[in-house]
């Protein structure tokens, strides 16, 4: 019997992560679902997918801002000996920061989740991925290239993840591939205002926000393209090509 393929997705209890989990599960992957606080939606998603295919989803809870919990998460996946084919670093912290009033705690929180955790997950799960000629998809952001106003530290962490993606693609090939997806306006932040949304939409050549399906199709393309490595695909309707203001 052919061994099942597994995908680990950080931050996959809700929103984009849950959508990617459903998509990959529909392609036949078993899913390792990670959550922090969203245990109830993660459990509902696991139940939904396990009803479609028994024992095809496992849940892993961990707060990625906590170094010990991150190490425990990596250890738990290693002990399960899951035959990982795909690692998706999707978990992310997003909140505004004022450069004149940034605390060390905010620095640590954003950098730990958005940059340190993805790098350590790749490092810790490298052996399992390499055994299956696996791949990594880092969820970055178009603001990793051009800063989002009032979110400078967030933008810095995503710029760091972009550089880590390119570096690891160079260092870890040919054992594994490392690529990135940089979404634009796909899901609006929960705290976003209508005026801000309209300003962003005015800067998108396609004239509209994207959809979760746009991300899922790009994800599938990267997972299935065995010779693509070290690439970061912007899924933003052309906004990054326009010299947008980053507001």
PALO-60517 format. One line per 5 residues: number of its first residue (from 1); their letters; for each residue z negated, y, x of N, C-alpha, C. Coordinates in steps of 0.05 Angstrom, whole numbers, padded with zeros to 5 digits. Layout:
// residues N
NUM) a) Z Y X Z Y X Z Y X ~ ...
// end
This chain:
// residues 247
1) xxxxx) 00000 -00024 00017 00000 00000 00000 00000 00025 00018 ~ 00017 00044 00011 00019 00068 00026 -00007 00085 00024 ~ -00016 00095 00047 -00041 00111 00047 -00037 00137 00033 ~ -00057 00145 00017 -00055 00171 00003 -00056 00194 00023 ~ -00042 00215 00017 -00042 00239 00033 -00064 00258 00021
6) xxxxx) -00079 00271 00038 -00100 00289 00030 -00095 00317 00039 ~ -00103 00336 00022 -00102 00364 00029 -00130 00376 00024 ~ -00140 00390 00044 -00165 00405 00041 -00158 00434 00037 ~ -00171 00446 00016 -00165 00474 00009 -00192 00488 00007 ~ -00197 00507 00024 -00222 00523 00022 -00220 00543 00000
11) xxxxx) -00242 00548 -00013 -00242 00567 -00036 -00223 00559 -00058 ~ -00225 00534 -00067 -00205 00524 -00086 -00217 00519 -00114 ~ -00240 00530 -00120 -00251 00526 -00146 -00238 00543 -00168 ~ -00226 00566 -00160 -00215 00584 -00180 -00190 00598 -00169 ~ -00177 00613 -00186 -00156 00631 -00179 -00134 00617 -00162
16) xxxxx) -00126 00630 -00140 -00104 00620 -00124 -00109 00592 -00113 ~ -00133 00588 -00103 -00140 00562 -00091 -00137 00539 -00111 ~ -00146 00544 -00136 -00144 00523 -00157 -00115 00519 -00164 ~ -00099 00540 -00164 -00070 00537 -00170 -00056 00520 -00149 ~ -00063 00525 -00124 -00051 00509 -00102 -00060 00480 -00104
21) xxxxx) -00085 00475 -00111 -00095 00448 -00114 -00080 00433 -00135 ~ -00076 00446 -00158 -00061 00433 -00180 -00032 00427 -00171 ~ -00020 00446 -00157 00008 00442 -00148 00010 00418 -00129 ~ -00007 00417 -00109 -00005 00396 -00089 -00013 00369 -00102 ~ -00032 00370 -00120 -00039 00345 -00134 -00015 00334 -00150
26) xxxxx) 00000 00353 -00162 00023 00345 -00177 00045 00333 -00159 ~ 00044 00340 -00134 00063 00329 -00114 00054 00302 -00103 ~ 00030 00293 -00112 00020 00267 -00103 -00002 00268 -00083 ~ -00011 00292 -00075 -00033 00294 -00055 -00060 00289 -00069 ~ -00078 00277 -00054 -00106 00277 -00062 -00118 00303 -00051
31) xxxxx) -00138 00314 -00064 -00148 00340 -00058 -00177 00340 -00051 ~ -00184 00352 -00028 -00212 00358 -00021 -00217 00387 -00029 ~ -00232 00391 -00051 -00237 00417 -00062 -00262 00429 -00050 ~ -00259 00453 -00039 -00283 00467 -00028 -00290 00490 -00047 ~ -00316 00494 -00051 -00325 00517 -00066 -00351 00528 -00053
36) xxxxx) -00357 00553 -00060 -00383 00564 -00051 -00402 00566 -00075 ~ -00397 00587 -00092 -00415 00590 -00115 -00402 00578 -00141 ~ -00376 00575 -00141 -00362 00567 -00166 -00363 00537 -00171 ~ -00387 00526 -00171 -00389 00497 -00175 -00379 00487 -00202 ~ -00384 00503 -00223 -00376 00494 -00250 -00345 00493 -00253
41) xxxxx) -00331 00515 -00246 -00301 00513 -00247 -00290 00492 -00228 ~ -00303 00489 -00205 -00293 00468 -00186 -00297 00440 -00198 ~ -00319 00436 -00211 -00324 00410 -00223 -00305 00405 -00246 ~ -00299 00426 -00262 -00280 00423 -00284 -00252 00416 -00273 ~ -00244 00429 -00251 -00218 00424 -00239 -00217 00395 -00228
46) xxxxx) -00239 00387 -00215 -00240 00360 -00204 -00237 00339 -00227 ~ -00252 00344 -00248 -00250 00325 -00271 -00222 00325 -00283 ~ -00210 00348 -00285 -00183 00350 -00296 -00163 00333 -00279 ~ -00165 00337 -00253 -00146 00324 -00235 -00152 00294 -00233 ~ -00177 00287 -00233 -00185 00258 -00231 -00177 00243 -00257
51) xxxxx) -00176 00257 -00279 -00166 00244 -00304 -00136 00238 -00301 ~ -00122 00255 -00287 -00093 00249 -00282 -00089 00226 -00263 ~ -00107 00225 -00243 -00105 00204 -00222 -00133 00198 -00212 ~ -00143 00175 -00217 -00171 00169 -00211 -00177 00171 -00181 ~ -00200 00181 -00175 -00211 00183 -00148 -00192 00198 -00129
56) xxxxx) -00178 00218 -00140 -00159 00233 -00124 -00170 00260 -00115 ~ -00195 00266 -00122 -00207 00292 -00115 -00235 00288 -00106 ~ -00243 00301 -00084 -00271 00302 -00076 -00279 00331 -00074 ~ -00305 00336 -00080 -00316 00363 -00079 -00333 00367 -00054 ~ -00330 00390 -00042 -00346 00398 -00019 -00357 00426 -00023
61) xxxxx) -00383 00429 -00024 -00395 00455 -00028 -00406 00466 -00001 ~ -00400 00491 00005 -00411 00503 00029 -00407 00533 00028 ~ -00426 00548 00038 -00424 00577 00041 -00413 00582 00069 ~ -00388 00592 00071 -00375 00595 00097 -00386 00619 00112 ~ -00404 00635 00099 -00417 00657 00115 -00440 00646 00131
66) xxxxx) -00448 00621 00126 -00470 00608 00140 -00459 00589 00160 ~ -00464 00594 00185 -00452 00577 00207 -00461 00548 00205 ~ -00486 00544 00196 -00496 00516 00194 -00482 00502 00171 ~ -00478 00516 00149 -00464 00503 00127 -00435 00497 00134 ~ -00422 00515 00148 -00395 00511 00157 -00393 00486 00175
71) xxxxx) -00412 00484 00194 -00413 00460 00211 -00418 00435 00195 ~ -00435 00437 00174 -00441 00414 00157 -00416 00406 00141 ~ -00401 00425 00132 -00376 00419 00117 -00356 00404 00135 ~ -00352 00413 00159 -00334 00400 00178 -00344 00371 00183 ~ -00370 00368 00187 -00381 00342 00192 -00378 00323 00168
76) xxxxx) -00381 00334 00144 -00378 00318 00120 -00350 00307 00117 ~ -00330 00325 00123 -00302 00316 00121 -00296 00295 00142 ~ -00307 00300 00166 -00302 00280 00188 -00314 00253 00181 ~ -00338 00253 00169 -00352 00228 00162 -00337 00213 00140 ~ -00324 00228 00122 -00309 00215 00101 -00283 00202 00112
81) xxxxx) -00275 00211 00136 -00251 00200 00149 -00227 00203 00131 ~ -00225 00226 00118 -00202 00230 00100 -00176 00233 00117 ~ -00155 00219 00109 -00130 00222 00124 -00116 00248 00117 ~ -00125 00270 00130 -00116 00296 00123 -00087 00301 00132 ~ -00071 00310 00114 -00043 00319 00121 -00040 00349 00120
86) xxxxx) -00057 00362 00104 -00054 00391 00099 -00082 00403 00099 ~ -00085 00426 00114 -00108 00442 00113 -00100 00470 00104 ~ -00111 00480 00082 -00104 00507 00073 -00129 00524 00075 ~ -00129 00544 00092 -00151 00563 00094 -00146 00586 00074 ~ -00158 00582 00051 -00154 00601 00029 -00178 00619 00024
91) xxxxx) -00202 00609 00029 -00227 00624 00023 -00226 00651 00037 ~ -00235 00672 00023 -00233 00699 00035 -00254 00717 00022 ~ -00265 00735 00038 -00282 00756 00028 -00266 00782 00026 ~ -00269 00796 00004 -00254 00821 00000 -00272 00841 -00013 ~ -00278 00863 00001 -00292 00885 -00011 -00287 00910 00006
96) xxxxx) -00290 00934 -00006 -00285 00958 00009 -00305 00963 00031 ~ -00296 00977 00052 -00314 00984 00074 -00307 01013 00082 ~ -00328 01028 00088 -00324 01055 00099 -00331 01054 00128 ~ -00312 01061 00145 -00315 01059 00174 -00340 01074 00184 ~ -00348 01094 00170 -00372 01110 00178 -00398 01098 00169
101) xxxxx) -00396 01076 00153 -00420 01065 00142 -00418 01034 00141 ~ -00408 01022 00162 -00406 00993 00162 -00430 00981 00177 ~ -00444 00963 00164 -00467 00950 00176 -00458 00925 00191 ~ -00475 00916 00209 -00470 00891 00223 -00467 00868 00204 ~ -00482 00869 00182 -00481 00847 00162 -00453 00846 00149
106) xxxxx) -00441 00869 00143 -00415 00869 00131 -00394 00859 00152 ~ -00397 00868 00177 -00379 00858 00198 -00381 00827 00198 ~ -00405 00817 00200 -00408 00788 00203 -00398 00773 00178 ~ -00403 00783 00155 -00394 00770 00130 -00364 00768 00129 ~ -00350 00790 00133 -00321 00789 00131 -00308 00773 00153
111) xxxxx) -00317 00777 00178 -00305 00763 00200 -00311 00733 00199 ~ -00335 00726 00191 -00342 00698 00190 -00325 00683 00171 ~ -00321 00693 00146 -00306 00679 00126 -00276 00681 00131 ~ -00266 00705 00138 -00237 00709 00139 -00224 00701 00166 ~ -00240 00699 00187 -00229 00693 00213 -00242 00669 00227
116) xxxxx) -00269 00671 00229 -00283 00650 00244 -00281 00623 00230 ~ -00287 00622 00204 -00286 00597 00189 -00259 00583 00191 ~ -00236 00597 00185 -00210 00584 00188 -00206 00572 00215 ~ -00213 00587 00236 -00208 00576 00263 -00225 00552 00269 ~ -00250 00552 00260 -00268 00529 00265 -00260 00505 00248
121) xxxxx) -00250 00510 00224 -00241 00488 00208 -00217 00474 00221 ~ -00198 00490 00231 -00175 00478 00245 -00185 00463 00270 ~ -00202 00475 00285 -00213 00462 00309 -00227 00435 00302 ~ -00244 00437 00281 -00260 00413 00275 -00245 00391 00262 ~ -00223 00398 00248 -00207 00377 00234 -00181 00371 00248
126) xxxxx) -00178 00381 00272 -00153 00377 00287 -00147 00347 00290 ~ -00166 00331 00298 -00161 00303 00303 -00150 00289 00279 ~ -00162 00294 00255 -00153 00282 00231 -00125 00291 00223 ~ -00120 00317 00227 -00093 00327 00221 -00072 00316 00240 ~ -00079 00315 00266 -00060 00306 00286 -00053 00277 00281
131) xxxxx) -00072 00261 00272 -00067 00232 00267 -00046 00228 00246 ~ -00042 00249 00229 -00022 00247 00207 00001 00267 00210 ~ 00004 00278 00234 00025 00298 00239 00023 00319 00217 ~ -00002 00329 00213 -00007 00347 00192 00000 00376 00197 ~ -00007 00393 00178 -00001 00421 00181 -00023 00438 00169
136) xxxxx) -00024 00463 00179 -00044 00482 00170 -00029 00506 00157 ~ -00039 00515 00134 -00029 00539 00122 -00052 00559 00120 ~ -00051 00581 00134 -00071 00602 00133 -00062 00623 00113 ~ -00079 00629 00093 -00072 00649 00074 -00081 00676 00086 ~ -00062 00692 00092 -00067 00718 00106 -00066 00740 00086
141) xxxxx) -00049 00760 00090 -00047 00783 00072 -00027 00801 00084 ~ -00010 00815 00068 00008 00834 00080 -00008 00857 00093 ~ -00033 00860 00085 -00049 00881 00097 -00060 00873 00124 ~ -00053 00850 00134 -00059 00842 00161 -00040 00857 00181 ~ -00019 00868 00170 00000 00883 00186 -00002 00913 00182
146) xxxxx) -00009 00921 00157 -00012 00949 00151 -00038 00952 00134 ~ -00057 00967 00143 -00084 00967 00131 -00084 00977 00102 ~ -00101 00964 00087 -00107 00973 00060 -00128 00995 00061 ~ -00121 01017 00049 -00140 01040 00049 -00167 01032 00037 ~ -00188 01041 00051 -00215 01036 00043 -00223 01007 00047
151) xxxxx) -00206 00991 00059 -00212 00963 00065 -00204 00956 00094 ~ -00211 00975 00112 -00203 00972 00139 -00213 00947 00153 ~ -00238 00940 00149 -00249 00917 00162 -00237 00891 00152 ~ -00232 00890 00125 -00218 00867 00114 -00191 00864 00127 ~ -00176 00887 00130 -00150 00886 00142 -00151 00876 00171
156) xxxxx) -00171 00885 00185 -00175 00876 00213 -00178 00845 00214 ~ -00194 00834 00196 -00199 00805 00197 -00173 00790 00191 ~ -00157 00801 00172 -00132 00787 00166 -00112 00790 00189 ~ -00112 00812 00203 -00096 00815 00227 -00104 00795 00248 ~ -00130 00791 00250 -00140 00771 00269 -00131 00743 00262
161) xxxxx) -00131 00737 00236 -00123 00710 00227 -00093 00707 00232 ~ -00078 00728 00229 -00049 00727 00235 -00044 00720 00264 ~ -00059 00733 00282 -00055 00727 00310 -00065 00699 00317 ~ -00087 00690 00304 -00097 00663 00309 -00076 00643 00300 ~ -00062 00648 00278 -00041 00630 00268 -00019 00627 00289
166) xxxxx) -00010 00649 00300 00011 00648 00320 00001 00634 00345 ~ -00023 00639 00354 -00034 00627 00378 -00037 00597 00374 ~ -00049 00589 00352 -00053 00560 00347 -00027 00545 00344 ~ -00008 00558 00332 00019 00545 00329 00030 00539 00357 ~ 00025 00556 00376 00034 00552 00403 00018 00531 00417
171) xxxxx) -00009 00532 00414 -00027 00515 00429 -00028 00486 00418 ~ -00026 00483 00391 -00030 00457 00379 -00005 00440 00374 ~ 00018 00453 00377 00043 00437 00374 00046 00419 00398 ~ 00059 00396 00395 00072 00386 00370 00053 00369 00353 ~ 00027 00368 00359 00009 00351 00344 00007 00360 00315
176) xxxxx) 00003 00386 00311 00003 00397 00284 00018 00423 00283 ~ 00027 00431 00259 00040 00457 00255 00020 00476 00242 ~ 00023 00501 00249 00005 00522 00238 00023 00545 00229 ~ 00022 00551 00203 00038 00572 00191 00020 00589 00173 ~ 00030 00611 00163 00015 00628 00146 00031 00638 00122
181) xxxxx) 00017 00645 00101 00029 00659 00078 00014 00685 00074 ~ 00029 00707 00072 00017 00733 00068 00025 00743 00040 ~ 00007 00739 00021 00014 00748 -00006 00012 00778 -00008 ~ 00028 00789 -00026 00026 00817 -00035 00011 00817 -00061 ~ 00022 00831 -00081 00010 00833 -00107 00016 00808 -00123
186) xxxxx) -00003 00790 -00123 -00001 00765 -00138 -00022 00764 -00159 ~ -00047 00763 -00151 -00070 00765 -00169 -00084 00791 -00163 ~ -00088 00809 -00182 -00102 00833 -00177 -00131 00828 -00171 ~ -00143 00842 -00152 -00172 00839 -00148 -00187 00846 -00174 ~ -00209 00832 -00178 -00223 00835 -00203 -00232 00864 -00209
191) xxxxx) -00236 00879 -00187 -00246 00907 -00190 -00224 00927 -00189 ~ -00199 00919 -00188 -00177 00938 -00185 -00173 00954 -00211 ~ -00163 00979 -00207 -00159 00998 -00229 -00129 00999 -00237 ~ -00123 01006 -00261 -00096 01007 -00271 -00079 01026 -00255 ~ -00090 01049 -00247 -00075 01069 -00232 -00067 01058 -00204
196) xxxxx) -00086 01043 -00192 -00080 01031 -00166 -00058 01010 -00169 ~ -00059 00995 -00190 -00039 00974 -00195 -00011 00987 -00198 ~ -00010 01008 -00213 00016 01021 -00217 00027 01033 -00192 ~ 00010 01043 -00175 00019 01053 -00149 00030 01031 -00132 ~ 00017 01008 -00132 00028 00985 -00116 00054 00976 -00128
201) xxxxx) 00056 00974 -00154 00081 00964 -00166 00104 00983 -00160 ~ 00099 01009 -00157 00120 01028 -00151 00131 01024 -00123 ~ 00116 01011 -00106 00124 01006 -00078 00138 00979 -00074 ~ 00141 00964 -00095 00152 00937 -00093 00182 00938 -00101 ~ 00200 00932 -00083 00229 00933 -00090 00236 00915 -00114
206) xxxxx) 00222 00893 -00118 00228 00876 -00141 00217 00887 -00167 ~ 00201 00908 -00165 00191 00922 -00189 00171 00908 -00206 ~ 00158 00888 -00195 00138 00873 -00210 00119 00858 -00191 ~ 00097 00849 -00202 00079 00832 -00186 00090 00804 -00185 ~ 00081 00789 -00165 00090 00761 -00162 00072 00743 -00180
211) xxxxx) 00077 00718 -00178 00063 00698 -00194 00050 00677 -00175 ~ 00032 00661 -00186 00021 00639 -00171 00042 00619 -00164 ~ 00062 00616 -00181 00084 00597 -00175 00099 00606 -00150 ~ 00101 00632 -00145 00115 00642 -00121 00100 00632 -00096 ~ 00073 00633 -00097 00058 00623 -00074 00060 00593 -00072
216) xxxxx) 00059 00579 -00094 00060 00549 -00093 00087 00540 -00082 ~ 00108 00553 -00089 00135 00545 -00079 00136 00549 -00049 ~ 00125 00571 -00039 00125 00577 -00011 00107 00557 00004 ~ 00084 00550 -00008 00067 00530 00004 00081 00503 00006 ~ 00094 00495 -00015 00108 00469 -00014 00130 00469 00007
221) xxxxx) 00144 00492 00009 00165 00494 00029 00154 00491 00057 ~ 00132 00504 00063 00120 00502 00090 00109 00474 00096 ~ 00097 00462 00076 00086 00435 00079 00108 00415 00085 ~ 00131 00418 00072 00152 00398 00073 00172 00404 00096 ~ 00170 00427 00109 00189 00434 00130 00178 00428 00157
226) xxxxx) 00185 00404 00167 00172 00393 00191 00179 00408 00217 ~ 00198 00426 00217 00206 00440 00241 00198 00470 00240 ~ 00184 00478 00220 00175 00506 00218 00147 00508 00228 ~ 00143 00524 00248 00117 00527 00261 00114 00556 00271 ~ 00090 00567 00268 00085 00593 00278 00098 00615 00262
231) xxxxx) 00102 00611 00236 00115 00631 00219 00095 00641 00198 ~ 00098 00666 00191 00082 00678 00170 00101 00690 00149 ~ 00101 00679 00125 00119 00687 00105 00105 00706 00085 ~ 00116 00730 00083 00105 00750 00064 00117 00744 00036 ~ 00100 00740 00017 00108 00735 -00011 00100 00760 -00026
236) xxxxx) 00116 00781 -00025 00108 00807 -00035 00130 00823 -00049 ~ 00151 00810 -00056 00173 00824 -00070 00187 00845 -00053 ~ 00184 00843 -00027 00197 00862 -00009 00180 00887 -00002 ~ 00155 00887 -00011 00138 00911 -00006 00134 00916 00024 ~ 00130 00895 00040 00125 00899 00068 00149 00910 00083
241) xxxxx) 00172 00910 00071 00197 00920 00084 00201 00949 00078 ~ 00184 00962 00062 00189 00989 00052 00173 01011 00065 ~ 00155 01004 00084 00138 01025 00095 00118 01035 00074 ~ 00106 01016 00059 00087 01023 00038 00062 01036 00050 ~ 00049 01050 00033 00026 01067 00042 00001 01051 00047
246) xx) -00001 01027 00038 -00025 01011 00042 -00048 01019 00024 ~ -00042 01033 00002 -00064 01042 -00015 -00072 01020 -00035
// end
